[in-house]
Amino acid sequence: MIDRKVAPQIAEEWESPVLPFVKHELSNGIPCYFIDSGSSELLKIEWIFEAGASASSKYLVPAFTADMLKEGTDFRDSAGLADAFDNYGAFFGIDFSQDHSVISLYCLTKNLDQVLPLIKEVLSNSNFPEKELELNKENSKQKLALSNEKVAYLSRQVFMQNLFGDNSTYGHIETNTDIENVKRTDLLEFYKEFYTVENCRIIISGKIPGSFDQKLNSHFGSDNWNKENTKDQTGITQNIKEFQLKQKVLAEKPAALQSSIRIGRKVINKHHPDIHNLVILNTLLGGYFGSRLMSNIREDKGYTYGIGSGIAHLKHGSFMSIATEVGADVCDSAINEVYFEINRLLQEPVSKEELKTVTNYLAGTFLRSMDGPFEMAEKFKSLLIWDLDLSYYEMYLSSLKTVNPELILSTANKYLTGDNWLEVVAGPGKV
């Protein structure tokens, strides 16, 4: 019997799991990455395109294009397409972000011959019907109206606007005019320019059947999708503004009962050698439930149900942000406590015990995130998108083993000091 009163011992050493990927190339040049693992007769296949919001200066066109890939092709409408996938127990989804669009398929291996042609149909013959577009636009307006009533949405939008500038796709705040300006011809043009062989990479994970590379090649390697495309898929030049110092912004919403706070700054990206130490520092500050921000502002002061900090990486800029929602009457006090915890990191070395708790947490989270072929595919996709190799994760685990209080202190004084903080409050009151 396990004695539940005794905590299990914490492992002192961790080894980086192996990502067992094999690279193939289809006849038309599409790179494919195979992660053959698992025991279930199930595959996950992802088609990755650099077709995110940052790929076009026409706001919302990339997002509408991705969303409407499910709305019908030259051969069947949206209901017919959904039924075709359902008939074979397959899941077809689209993940859209600032920089990428990813088509995902979960499918039983025995049904691949029936399902793969459906994906090819979506990639080659989507037709973006006008009726579905108009319905999509009306739904988007309703969602936008609801979102604009939420202070958390408002603070996030204003934060990105002030961090990157309204003229960039990262910082532009969506309006009904943007929705109205989306035209079917724009979607077709974007689709033909960015959902192409030249702009595609494929990741396959799960129990991969023999000769699957040949099967994949027969469906996706024999021709060039959207053959008439002659444009260069390099996207647009982002008009990223220079960040101003000591910026405080109020997005006033007088009737709101709570205030939503966002405090952040631009930071280094994944290619920088200090990134792993910055991740550890961020986790210590607000990256997990036992963080200093949670201990102070939630547990001690009772100002909020939750507060956290995170690091987001985009193609044209990475940033760190601290976010929470608090009662309007304690907004200023909560902000003061955020800066108090930042200043502690700048002035006092963290104890070895607290740092060990953080690194154990991060190591456990990382190892758990590699438990299974689909999880390994997610980790590999992050490397692929950022043009990194497997040494990135090896260096991460090495940093967790070797980091010390002095290194955390120097990292804080290198990246958290100065006045380069953007402070946004959405809600009642003044900043």
Disulfide bonds with the S-S distance in Angstrom:
none
